[in-house]
Amino acid sequence: MFEDASRPALTHASLDRAAHLRADDGALAAMRADPRALVLPFRKRDPLLVGEGLGSLGWRGLDDPLVAGADLIFLGLEEGAPRYAAGLGEVDAPEGAFIEMRAALLGGAFGGDAAAVASGALALVNWHATHGHCARCGEKTRMTQGGWRRDCPACEGVHFPRTDPVVIMLIEREGHCAIARNVNFPENLYSCIAGFVEPGECVEEAVARETREELGLSTGRIGYVSSQPWPFPMSLMIGAIAETTDTDFTLEEAEIADARWLSRADLRRLFEGGWDDMAPPRRAAIAGTLLRDWYDRRIGWT
Ligand SMILES: [Zn+2]
């Protein structure tokens, strides 16, 4: 529908996921013995970053004492060489630093393919860290299939990594778009509104409901734009555009502190730092991609 939409950050990682190998115990064992195999360590939720400006992933060999005894999550193949992630406890960085990933994404050096690979790894690390017990019977589960499943030895339940869908939408009205300040945002930050898709809803219904709940606007046309995995802790942001003919906001006060209509020129000014009391969405967030694409006329109806 919007062929010119930009690719959001954290997408299209270069790794070959090689999903067919996950259930192949022989292949998994062979890959563990591959001298080219590398593992990306996480201290709790923070990836090891190295190099200039901490812009590179801190891959380690599988024989590194840092990851001794850790469960290894098979991420995929990089030019045929196995790549893993490992969620560790409180450990010291052998070089570089363990950095909270959202903070790293705000900096200048970390991004591109390194961030896309780390994003998928972090979502898996987050899932394993919070799903150590069976949701059916409470027994401890164990990692299987190279980290893409957890099995329960007591009730034989199998559990797969979760991704939670979230809709995030640019609201358009006659050459203007709505931006809003969530009560939990850093001061002055304005962005698109967003919310979790509820059970029983399709994406369009979730967009319409959230737009009515948070801003008090009815919606007409709703279109899909692009999506972004967002591993905080394990969401999939579904970027949409929704059209309205309503002008007046009725804000959901518990969630939204302020909302405004901006023209394309005003929105461009926001991203260029031209407003004293408003700041644009953070670098790497899909909200910024949607808003920039809209003022550049890559997406939108009016
Ligand atoms: Zn169980």
py3Dmol code that shows the C-alpha trace and the ligand (Angstrom):
import py3Dmol

protein = """\
ATOM      1  CA  MET A   1       0.000   0.000   0.000  1.00  0.00           C
ATOM      2  CA  PHE A   2       2.870   2.382   0.821  1.00  0.00           C
ATOM      3  CA  GLU A   3       5.666   1.087  -1.374  1.00  0.00           C
ATOM      4  CA  ASP A   4       7.945   4.008  -0.539  1.00  0.00           C
ATOM      5  CA  ALA A   5       7.854   3.484   3.239  1.00  0.00           C
ATOM      6  CA  SER A   6      11.299   3.322   4.841  1.00  0.00           C
ATOM      7  CA  ARG A   7      12.668   0.256   6.620  1.00  0.00           C
ATOM      8  CA  PRO A   8      12.582   0.777  10.392  1.00  0.00           C
ATOM      9  CA  ALA A   9      15.741   0.174  12.440  1.00  0.00           C
ATOM     10  CA  LEU A  10      16.314  -3.269  14.018  1.00  0.00           C
ATOM     11  CA  THR A  11      14.883  -5.083  10.980  1.00  0.00           C
ATOM     12  CA  HIS A  12      16.395  -7.292   8.275  1.00  0.00           C
ATOM     13  CA  ALA A  13      19.313  -8.665  10.283  1.00  0.00           C
ATOM     14  CA  SER A  14      21.921 -10.316   8.066  1.00  0.00           C
ATOM     15  CA  LEU A  15      22.005 -13.623   9.974  1.00  0.00           C
ATOM     16  CA  ASP A  16      20.572 -16.703   8.270  1.00  0.00           C
ATOM     17  CA  ARG A  17      18.241 -18.029  10.976  1.00  0.00           C
ATOM     18  CA  ALA A  18      18.726 -21.620   9.715  1.00  0.00           C
ATOM     19  CA  ALA A  19      15.556 -22.625  11.531  1.00  0.00           C
ATOM     20  CA  HIS A  20      15.680 -26.123  10.021  1.00  0.00           C
ATOM     21  CA  LEU A  21      18.731 -26.895  12.184  1.00  0.00           C
ATOM     22  CA  ARG A  22      17.059 -26.156  15.528  1.00  0.00           C
ATOM     23  CA  ALA A  23      15.469 -29.598  15.869  1.00  0.00           C
ATOM     24  CA  ASP A  24      18.504 -31.422  14.429  1.00  0.00           C
ATOM     25  CA  ASP A  25      20.549 -32.585  17.441  1.00  0.00           C
ATOM     26  CA  GLY A  26      23.415 -33.781  15.256  1.00  0.00           C
ATOM     27  CA  ALA A  27      23.674 -30.422  13.497  1.00  0.00           C
ATOM     28  CA  LEU A  28      23.433 -28.544  16.803  1.00  0.00           C
ATOM     29  CA  ALA A  29      26.304 -30.632  18.257  1.00  0.00           C
ATOM     30  CA  ALA A  30      28.422 -30.114  15.141  1.00  0.00           C
ATOM     31  CA  MET A  31      27.867 -26.362  15.275  1.00  0.00           C
ATOM     32  CA  ARG A  32      28.874 -26.247  18.956  1.00  0.00           C
ATOM     33  CA  ALA A  33      32.180 -27.861  17.935  1.00  0.00           C
ATOM     34  CA  ASP A  34      32.730 -25.448  15.029  1.00  0.00           C
ATOM     35  CA  PRO A  35      35.858 -23.345  15.777  1.00  0.00           C
ATOM     36  CA  ARG A  36      34.241 -20.398  13.952  1.00  0.00           C
ATOM     37  CA  ALA A  37      31.284 -20.348  16.392  1.00  0.00           C
ATOM     38  CA  LEU A  38      30.835 -17.152  18.398  1.00  0.00           C
ATOM     39  CA  VAL A  39      28.528 -16.080  21.215  1.00  0.00           C
ATOM     40  CA  LEU A  40      27.174 -12.651  22.127  1.00  0.00           C
ATOM     41  CA  PRO A  41      27.079 -12.379  25.943  1.00  0.00           C
ATOM     42  CA  PHE A  42      24.404 -10.389  27.780  1.00  0.00           C
ATOM     43  CA  ARG A  43      24.813  -9.297  31.409  1.00  0.00           C
ATOM     44  CA  LYS A  44      21.195  -9.641  32.486  1.00  0.00           C
ATOM     45  CA  ARG A  45      19.597  -7.678  29.587  1.00  0.00           C
ATOM     46  CA  ASP A  46      22.642  -5.739  28.424  1.00  0.00           C
ATOM     47  CA  PRO A  47      24.668  -6.865  25.373  1.00  0.00           C
ATOM     48  CA  LEU A  48      28.454  -6.679  25.355  1.00  0.00           C
ATOM     49  CA  LEU A  49      29.475  -3.889  22.984  1.00  0.00           C
ATOM     50  CA  VAL A  50      33.026  -3.191  21.876  1.00  0.00           C
ATOM     51  CA  GLY A  51      35.023  -1.084  19.469  1.00  0.00           C
ATOM     52  CA  GLU A  52      34.968   2.581  18.600  1.00  0.00           C
ATOM     53  CA  GLY A  53      32.057   4.294  20.304  1.00  0.00           C
ATOM     54  CA  LEU A  54      30.921   0.823  21.477  1.00  0.00           C
ATOM     55  CA  GLY A  55      29.334   0.386  18.058  1.00  0.00           C
ATOM     56  CA  SER A  56      30.173  -3.309  17.517  1.00  0.00           C
ATOM     57  CA  LEU A  57      28.920  -6.545  19.047  1.00  0.00           C
ATOM     58  CA  GLY A  58      31.294  -8.168  21.560  1.00  0.00           C
ATOM     59  CA  TRP A  59      31.339 -11.681  20.094  1.00  0.00           C
ATOM     60  CA  ARG A  60      33.361 -14.212  22.136  1.00  0.00           C
ATOM     61  CA  GLY A  61      34.581 -17.722  21.381  1.00  0.00           C
ATOM     62  CA  LEU A  62      32.587 -20.607  22.827  1.00  0.00           C
ATOM     63  CA  ASP A  63      35.616 -21.570  24.943  1.00  0.00           C
ATOM     64  CA  ASP A  64      35.670 -18.164  26.666  1.00  0.00           C
ATOM     65  CA  PRO A  65      35.448 -18.663  30.473  1.00  0.00           C
ATOM     66  CA  LEU A  66      32.861 -15.853  30.493  1.00  0.00           C
ATOM     67  CA  VAL A  67      30.228 -18.134  28.943  1.00  0.00           C
ATOM     68  CA  ALA A  68      31.319 -21.423  30.551  1.00  0.00           C
ATOM     69  CA  GLY A  69      28.247 -23.434  31.530  1.00  0.00           C
ATOM     70  CA  ALA A  70      25.782 -20.935  30.068  1.00  0.00           C
ATOM     71  CA  ASP A  71      22.793 -22.045  27.990  1.00  0.00           C
ATOM     72  CA  LEU A  72      23.528 -21.023  24.405  1.00  0.00           C
ATOM     73  CA  ILE A  73      20.741 -19.703  22.187  1.00  0.00           C
ATOM     74  CA  PHE A  74      21.346 -20.447  18.504  1.00  0.00           C
ATOM     75  CA  LEU A  75      20.769 -17.210  16.582  1.00  0.00           C
ATOM     76  CA  GLY A  76      21.731 -18.436  13.139  1.00  0.00           C
ATOM     77  CA  LEU A  77      24.604 -18.539  10.674  1.00  0.00           C
ATOM     78  CA  GLU A  78      26.847 -15.740   9.496  1.00  0.00           C
ATOM     79  CA  GLU A  79      28.454 -16.882   6.253  1.00  0.00           C
ATOM     80  CA  GLY A  80      28.014 -20.445   7.481  1.00  0.00           C
ATOM     81  CA  ALA A  81      29.507 -19.816  10.942  1.00  0.00           C
ATOM     82  CA  PRO A  82      27.247 -20.388  13.991  1.00  0.00           C
ATOM     83  CA  ARG A  83      26.251 -17.421  16.138  1.00  0.00           C
ATOM     84  CA  TYR A  84      24.783 -17.692  19.649  1.00  0.00           C
ATOM     85  CA  ALA A  85      23.559 -15.514  22.471  1.00  0.00           C
ATOM     86  CA  ALA A  86      23.944 -16.204  26.195  1.00  0.00           C
ATOM     87  CA  GLY A  87      22.133 -14.533  29.067  1.00  0.00           C
ATOM     88  CA  LEU A  88      24.556 -14.248  32.000  1.00  0.00           C
ATOM     89  CA  GLY A  89      24.319 -12.948  35.550  1.00  0.00           C
ATOM     90  CA  GLU A  90      26.488 -10.228  37.069  1.00  0.00           C
ATOM     91  CA  VAL A  91      29.791 -10.554  35.214  1.00  0.00           C
ATOM     92  CA  ASP A  92      32.593  -8.175  34.347  1.00  0.00           C
ATOM     93  CA  ALA A  93      33.103  -7.099  30.756  1.00  0.00           C
ATOM     94  CA  PRO A  94      36.274  -8.708  29.302  1.00  0.00           C
ATOM     95  CA  GLU A  95      36.541  -5.674  26.977  1.00  0.00           C
ATOM     96  CA  GLY A  96      34.190  -2.899  25.954  1.00  0.00           C
ATOM     97  CA  ALA A  97      31.110  -2.663  28.172  1.00  0.00           C
ATOM     98  CA  PHE A  98      27.715  -4.181  28.819  1.00  0.00           C
ATOM     99  CA  ILE A  99      25.271  -1.450  27.800  1.00  0.00           C
ATOM    100  CA  GLU A 100      21.497  -1.155  28.190  1.00  0.00           C
ATOM    101  CA  MET A 101      20.370  -1.491  24.585  1.00  0.00           C
ATOM    102  CA  ARG A 102      17.917   1.388  24.473  1.00  0.00           C
ATOM    103  CA  ALA A 103      20.647   3.676  25.764  1.00  0.00           C
ATOM    104  CA  ALA A 104      23.068   2.267  23.180  1.00  0.00           C
ATOM    105  CA  LEU A 105      20.545   2.975  20.409  1.00  0.00           C
ATOM    106  CA  LEU A 106      20.447   6.629  21.439  1.00  0.00           C
ATOM    107  CA  GLY A 107      24.184   6.951  20.910  1.00  0.00           C
ATOM    108  CA  GLY A 108      25.804   7.514  17.576  1.00  0.00           C
ATOM    109  CA  ALA A 109      27.825   4.380  16.882  1.00  0.00           C
ATOM    110  CA  PHE A 110      25.491   1.459  17.623  1.00  0.00           C
ATOM    111  CA  GLY A 111      22.936   0.694  14.920  1.00  0.00           C
ATOM    112  CA  GLY A 112      22.479  -0.992  11.577  1.00  0.00           C
ATOM    113  CA  ASP A 113      22.981  -4.726  11.341  1.00  0.00           C
ATOM    114  CA  ALA A 114      24.650  -5.028  14.768  1.00  0.00           C
ATOM    115  CA  ALA A 115      21.548  -3.573  16.424  1.00  0.00           C
ATOM    116  CA  ALA A 116      19.225  -5.793  14.365  1.00  0.00           C
ATOM    117  CA  VAL A 117      21.130  -8.941  15.402  1.00  0.00           C
ATOM    118  CA  ALA A 118      21.269  -7.848  19.048  1.00  0.00           C
ATOM    119  CA  SER A 119      17.552  -7.037  18.972  1.00  0.00           C
ATOM    120  CA  GLY A 120      16.530 -10.597  18.127  1.00  0.00           C
ATOM    121  CA  ALA A 121      19.019 -11.985  20.629  1.00  0.00           C
ATOM    122  CA  LEU A 122      17.720  -9.722  23.392  1.00  0.00           C
ATOM    123  CA  ALA A 123      14.090 -10.733  22.821  1.00  0.00           C
ATOM    124  CA  LEU A 124      15.120 -14.384  23.262  1.00  0.00           C
ATOM    125  CA  VAL A 125      17.278 -13.635  26.315  1.00  0.00           C
ATOM    126  CA  ASN A 126      14.314 -11.752  27.831  1.00  0.00           C
ATOM    127  CA  TRP A 127      11.950 -14.625  27.124  1.00  0.00           C
ATOM    128  CA  HIS A 128      14.200 -17.283  28.674  1.00  0.00           C
ATOM    129  CA  ALA A 129      14.829 -15.106  31.724  1.00  0.00           C
ATOM    130  CA  THR A 130      11.100 -14.860  32.474  1.00  0.00           C
ATOM    131  CA  HIS A 131       9.891 -18.318  31.411  1.00  0.00           C
ATOM    132  CA  GLY A 132      11.919 -20.658  33.601  1.00  0.00           C
ATOM    133  CA  HIS A 133       8.781 -22.360  34.905  1.00  0.00           C
ATOM    134  CA  CYS A 134       5.991 -24.142  33.086  1.00  0.00           C
ATOM    135  CA  ALA A 135       2.855 -22.013  32.640  1.00  0.00           C
ATOM    136  CA  ARG A 136       0.739 -25.184  32.837  1.00  0.00           C
ATOM    137  CA  CYS A 137       2.074 -26.919  35.962  1.00  0.00           C
ATOM    138  CA  GLY A 138       4.767 -24.694  37.490  1.00  0.00           C
ATOM    139  CA  GLU A 139       7.642 -27.155  37.102  1.00  0.00           C
ATOM    140  CA  LYS A 140      11.056 -25.879  35.996  1.00  0.00           C
ATOM    141  CA  THR A 141      11.428 -25.979  32.210  1.00  0.00           C
ATOM    142  CA  ARG A 142      14.577 -26.559  30.172  1.00  0.00           C
ATOM    143  CA  MET A 143      15.834 -24.965  26.976  1.00  0.00           C
ATOM    144  CA  THR A 144      15.546 -27.145  23.859  1.00  0.00           C
ATOM    145  CA  GLN A 145      15.766 -26.749  20.070  1.00  0.00           C
ATOM    146  CA  GLY A 146      18.778 -24.466  20.265  1.00  0.00           C
ATOM    147  CA  GLY A 147      16.918 -22.043  22.515  1.00  0.00           C
ATOM    148  CA  TRP A 148      13.742 -21.757  20.432  1.00  0.00           C
ATOM    149  CA  ARG A 149      11.609 -23.818  22.804  1.00  0.00           C
ATOM    150  CA  ARG A 150      11.331 -24.648  26.500  1.00  0.00           C
ATOM    151  CA  ASP A 151      10.057 -28.073  27.522  1.00  0.00           C
ATOM    152  CA  CYS A 152       8.454 -29.151  30.777  1.00  0.00           C
ATOM    153  CA  PRO A 153       9.677 -32.545  32.084  1.00  0.00           C
ATOM    154  CA  ALA A 154       6.631 -32.962  34.359  1.00  0.00           C
ATOM    155  CA  CYS A 155       3.622 -32.356  32.098  1.00  0.00           C
ATOM    156  CA  GLU A 156       5.394 -32.507  28.703  1.00  0.00           C
ATOM    157  CA  GLY A 157       4.221 -28.984  27.915  1.00  0.00           C
ATOM    158  CA  VAL A 158       6.195 -27.193  25.213  1.00  0.00           C
ATOM    159  CA  HIS A 159       6.560 -23.421  25.217  1.00  0.00           C
ATOM    160  CA  PHE A 160       7.622 -21.181  22.338  1.00  0.00           C
ATOM    161  CA  PRO A 161       9.167 -17.697  22.435  1.00  0.00           C
ATOM    162  CA  ARG A 162       6.511 -14.985  22.592  1.00  0.00           C
ATOM    163  CA  THR A 163       6.167 -11.832  20.548  1.00  0.00           C
ATOM    164  CA  ASP A 164       3.573  -9.338  21.772  1.00  0.00           C
ATOM    165  CA  PRO A 165       1.887  -7.298  18.993  1.00  0.00           C
ATOM    166  CA  VAL A 166       1.592  -3.552  19.546  1.00  0.00           C
ATOM    167  CA  VAL A 167      -0.074  -1.134  17.118  1.00  0.00           C
ATOM    168  CA  ILE A 168       1.566   2.263  16.654  1.00  0.00           C
ATOM    169  CA  MET A 169      -0.154   4.748  14.411  1.00  0.00           C
ATOM    170  CA  LEU A 170       0.260   8.008  12.661  1.00  0.00           C
ATOM    171  CA  ILE A 171      -3.094   9.832  12.784  1.00  0.00           C
ATOM    172  CA  GLU A 172      -3.696  12.005   9.718  1.00  0.00           C
ATOM    173  CA  ARG A 173      -6.246  14.789   9.197  1.00  0.00           C
ATOM    174  CA  GLU A 174      -6.152  16.970   6.082  1.00  0.00           C
ATOM    175  CA  GLY A 175      -2.406  17.525   5.866  1.00  0.00           C
ATOM    176  CA  HIS A 176      -1.861  17.416   9.617  1.00  0.00           C
ATOM    177  CA  CYS A 177      -0.817  14.613  11.918  1.00  0.00           C
ATOM    178  CA  ALA A 178      -1.413  14.067  15.609  1.00  0.00           C
ATOM    179  CA  ILE A 179       1.528  13.743  17.976  1.00  0.00           C
ATOM    180  CA  ALA A 180       1.103  13.102  21.671  1.00  0.00           C
ATOM    181  CA  ARG A 181       3.068  13.123  24.902  1.00  0.00           C
ATOM    182  CA  ASN A 182       2.559  10.017  27.006  1.00  0.00           C
ATOM    183  CA  VAL A 183       2.712  10.675  30.764  1.00  0.00           C
ATOM    184  CA  ASN A 184       5.613   8.195  30.979  1.00  0.00           C
ATOM    185  CA  PHE A 185       7.699   9.809  28.221  1.00  0.00           C
ATOM    186  CA  PRO A 186      10.814  11.837  29.004  1.00  0.00           C
ATOM    187  CA  GLU A 187      10.039  15.530  29.305  1.00  0.00           C
ATOM    188  CA  ASN A 188       8.985  17.235  26.038  1.00  0.00           C
ATOM    189  CA  LEU A 189       9.081  14.012  23.978  1.00  0.00           C
ATOM    190  CA  TYR A 190       6.173  13.769  21.521  1.00  0.00           C
ATOM    191  CA  SER A 191       5.449  10.712  19.412  1.00  0.00           C
ATOM    192  CA  CYS A 192       2.783   8.530  17.835  1.00  0.00           C
ATOM    193  CA  ILE A 193       0.269   6.810  20.101  1.00  0.00           C
ATOM    194  CA  ALA A 194       0.552   3.039  20.589  1.00  0.00           C
ATOM    195  CA  GLY A 195      -1.053   0.176  22.443  1.00  0.00           C
ATOM    196  CA  PHE A 196      -1.127  -3.606  22.747  1.00  0.00           C
ATOM    197  CA  VAL A 197      -3.388  -5.579  20.431  1.00  0.00           C
ATOM    198  CA  GLU A 198      -5.963  -7.289  22.649  1.00  0.00           C
ATOM    199  CA  PRO A 199      -7.136 -10.904  22.318  1.00  0.00           C
ATOM    200  CA  GLY A 200      -9.879 -11.126  19.704  1.00  0.00           C
ATOM    201  CA  GLU A 201      -8.832  -7.970  17.840  1.00  0.00           C
ATOM    202  CA  CYS A 202      -7.431  -7.554  14.358  1.00  0.00           C
ATOM    203  CA  VAL A 203      -4.849  -4.836  13.765  1.00  0.00           C
ATOM    204  CA  GLU A 204      -7.407  -2.381  12.341  1.00  0.00           C
ATOM    205  CA  GLU A 205      -9.684  -2.801  15.360  1.00  0.00           C
ATOM    206  CA  ALA A 206      -6.795  -2.210  17.741  1.00  0.00           C
ATOM    207  CA  VAL A 207      -5.779   0.962  15.849  1.00  0.00           C
ATOM    208  CA  ALA A 208      -9.353   2.307  15.951  1.00  0.00           C
ATOM    209  CA  ARG A 209      -9.842   1.447  19.641  1.00  0.00           C
ATOM    210  CA  GLU A 210      -6.540   2.913  20.830  1.00  0.00           C
ATOM    211  CA  THR A 211      -7.083   6.091  18.796  1.00  0.00           C
ATOM    212  CA  ARG A 212     -10.514   6.564  20.331  1.00  0.00           C
ATOM    213  CA  GLU A 213      -9.358   5.690  23.865  1.00  0.00           C
ATOM    214  CA  GLU A 214      -6.213   7.807  23.950  1.00  0.00           C
ATOM    215  CA  LEU A 215      -7.133  10.796  21.784  1.00  0.00           C
ATOM    216  CA  GLY A 216     -10.935  10.619  21.483  1.00  0.00           C
ATOM    217  CA  LEU A 217     -10.784  10.524  17.671  1.00  0.00           C
ATOM    218  CA  SER A 218     -12.878   8.356  15.353  1.00  0.00           C
ATOM    219  CA  THR A 219     -11.032   6.811  12.412  1.00  0.00           C
ATOM    220  CA  GLY A 220     -11.824   6.187   8.755  1.00  0.00           C
ATOM    221  CA  ARG A 221      -9.263   4.568   6.500  1.00  0.00           C
ATOM    222  CA  ILE A 222      -6.568   2.532   8.271  1.00  0.00           C
ATOM    223  CA  GLY A 223      -3.507   1.230   6.435  1.00  0.00           C
ATOM    224  CA  TYR A 224      -0.484  -0.888   7.294  1.00  0.00           C
ATOM    225  CA  VAL A 225       2.892   0.795   6.783  1.00  0.00           C
ATOM    226  CA  SER A 226       5.744  -1.270   8.279  1.00  0.00           C
ATOM    227  CA  SER A 227       6.715  -3.113  11.437  1.00  0.00           C
ATOM    228  CA  GLN A 228       9.603  -3.327  13.869  1.00  0.00           C
ATOM    229  CA  PRO A 229      10.668  -5.907  16.448  1.00  0.00           C
ATOM    230  CA  TRP A 230      11.162  -4.022  19.722  1.00  0.00           C
ATOM    231  CA  PRO A 231      12.847  -6.238  22.334  1.00  0.00           C
ATOM    232  CA  PHE A 232      11.788  -4.270  25.444  1.00  0.00           C
ATOM    233  CA  PRO A 233      10.942  -6.887  26.439  1.00  0.00           C
ATOM    234  CA  MET A 234       9.569  -8.733  23.364  1.00  0.00           C
ATOM    235  CA  SER A 235       7.164  -6.681  21.254  1.00  0.00           C
ATOM    236  CA  LEU A 236       6.404  -6.385  17.577  1.00  0.00           C
ATOM    237  CA  MET A 237       5.488  -2.794  16.712  1.00  0.00           C
ATOM    238  CA  ILE A 238       2.959  -2.739  13.851  1.00  0.00           C
ATOM    239  CA  GLY A 239       3.184   0.667  12.190  1.00  0.00           C
ATOM    240  CA  ALA A 240      -0.074   1.977  10.731  1.00  0.00           C
ATOM    241  CA  ILE A 241      -1.638   5.156   9.436  1.00  0.00           C
ATOM    242  CA  ALA A 242      -5.202   6.112  10.323  1.00  0.00           C
ATOM    243  CA  GLU A 243      -7.333   8.872   8.875  1.00  0.00           C
ATOM    244  CA  THR A 244      -9.730  11.013  10.908  1.00  0.00           C
ATOM    245  CA  THR A 245     -12.041  13.947  10.231  1.00  0.00           C
ATOM    246  CA  ASP A 246     -12.256  14.860  13.930  1.00  0.00           C
ATOM    247  CA  THR A 247     -10.420  17.960  15.116  1.00  0.00           C
ATOM    248  CA  ASP A 248     -10.796  18.107  18.881  1.00  0.00           C
ATOM    249  CA  PHE A 249      -8.855  15.784  21.166  1.00  0.00           C
ATOM    250  CA  THR A 250     -10.396  14.150  24.224  1.00  0.00           C
ATOM    251  CA  LEU A 251      -7.318  12.882  26.026  1.00  0.00           C
ATOM    252  CA  GLU A 252      -7.163   9.782  28.188  1.00  0.00           C
ATOM    253  CA  GLU A 253      -5.699  11.610  31.149  1.00  0.00           C
ATOM    254  CA  ALA A 254      -4.062   8.607  32.819  1.00  0.00           C
ATOM    255  CA  GLU A 255      -2.009   7.993  29.643  1.00  0.00           C
ATOM    256  CA  ILE A 256      -1.727  11.149  27.554  1.00  0.00           C
ATOM    257  CA  ALA A 257      -0.461  14.465  28.912  1.00  0.00           C
ATOM    258  CA  ASP A 258      -0.850  16.493  25.704  1.00  0.00           C
ATOM    259  CA  ALA A 259      -1.612  16.117  21.988  1.00  0.00           C
ATOM    260  CA  ARG A 260      -1.175  18.486  19.059  1.00  0.00           C
ATOM    261  CA  TRP A 261      -1.821  18.691  15.328  1.00  0.00           C
ATOM    262  CA  LEU A 262       1.266  19.475  13.243  1.00  0.00           C
ATOM    263  CA  SER A 263       1.565  20.259   9.564  1.00  0.00           C
ATOM    264  CA  ARG A 264       4.291  18.596   7.516  1.00  0.00           C
ATOM    265  CA  ALA A 265       6.435  21.723   7.785  1.00  0.00           C
ATOM    266  CA  ASP A 266       5.960  21.886  11.570  1.00  0.00           C
ATOM    267  CA  LEU A 267       6.780  18.211  11.941  1.00  0.00           C
ATOM    268  CA  ARG A 268       9.953  18.596   9.890  1.00  0.00           C
ATOM    269  CA  ARG A 269      10.891  21.490  12.179  1.00  0.00           C
ATOM    270  CA  LEU A 270      10.369  19.213  15.207  1.00  0.00           C
ATOM    271  CA  PHE A 271      12.932  16.738  13.857  1.00  0.00           C
ATOM    272  CA  GLU A 272      15.310  19.581  13.073  1.00  0.00           C
ATOM    273  CA  GLY A 273      15.144  20.707  16.713  1.00  0.00           C
ATOM    274  CA  GLY A 274      13.169  23.846  15.942  1.00  0.00           C
ATOM    275  CA  TRP A 275      10.760  23.664  18.894  1.00  0.00           C
ATOM    276  CA  ASP A 276      11.660  24.726  22.434  1.00  0.00           C
ATOM    277  CA  ASP A 277       8.947  22.709  24.188  1.00  0.00           C
ATOM    278  CA  MET A 278       8.824  19.578  22.013  1.00  0.00           C
ATOM    279  CA  ALA A 279      11.353  16.867  21.132  1.00  0.00           C
ATOM    280  CA  PRO A 280      10.932  14.147  18.448  1.00  0.00           C
ATOM    281  CA  PRO A 281      10.838  10.379  19.079  1.00  0.00           C
ATOM    282  CA  ARG A 282      14.087   8.662  19.931  1.00  0.00           C
ATOM    283  CA  ARG A 283      16.452   7.568  17.253  1.00  0.00           C
ATOM    284  CA  ALA A 284      15.728   3.986  16.061  1.00  0.00           C
ATOM    285  CA  ALA A 285      12.068   3.970  17.180  1.00  0.00           C
ATOM    286  CA  ILE A 286       9.552   3.187  14.427  1.00  0.00           C
ATOM    287  CA  ALA A 287       7.534   6.261  15.451  1.00  0.00           C
ATOM    288  CA  GLY A 288      10.304   8.424  14.037  1.00  0.00           C
ATOM    289  CA  THR A 289      10.324   6.418  10.804  1.00  0.00           C
ATOM    290  CA  LEU A 290       6.559   6.851  10.388  1.00  0.00           C
ATOM    291  CA  LEU A 291       6.630  10.580  11.131  1.00  0.00           C
ATOM    292  CA  ARG A 292       9.614  11.309   8.880  1.00  0.00           C
ATOM    293  CA  ASP A 293       8.095   9.261   6.054  1.00  0.00           C
ATOM    294  CA  TRP A 294       4.878  11.256   6.420  1.00  0.00           C
ATOM    295  CA  TYR A 295       6.462  14.706   6.209  1.00  0.00           C
ATOM    296  CA  ASP A 296       8.568  13.446   3.291  1.00  0.00           C
ATOM    297  CA  ARG A 297       5.291  12.354   1.586  1.00  0.00           C
ATOM    298  CA  ARG A 298       6.431   8.727   1.361  1.00  0.00           C
ATOM    299  CA  ILE A 299       3.234   7.704   3.187  1.00  0.00           C
ATOM    300  CA  GLY A 300      -0.151   9.362   3.729  1.00  0.00           C
ATOM    301  CA  TRP A 301      -3.386  10.160   1.936  1.00  0.00           C
ATOM    302  CA  THR A 302      -3.708  13.947   2.273  1.00  0.00           C
TER     303      THR A 302
END
"""
ligand_1 = """\
1
ZN
Zn 4.491 -28.436 33.011
"""
view = py3Dmol.view(width=600, height=400)
view.addModel(protein, "pdb")
view.setStyle({"model": 0}, {"cartoon": {"style": "trace"}})
view.addModel(ligand_1, "xyz")
view.setStyle({"model": 1}, {"stick": {}})
view.zoomTo()
view.show()
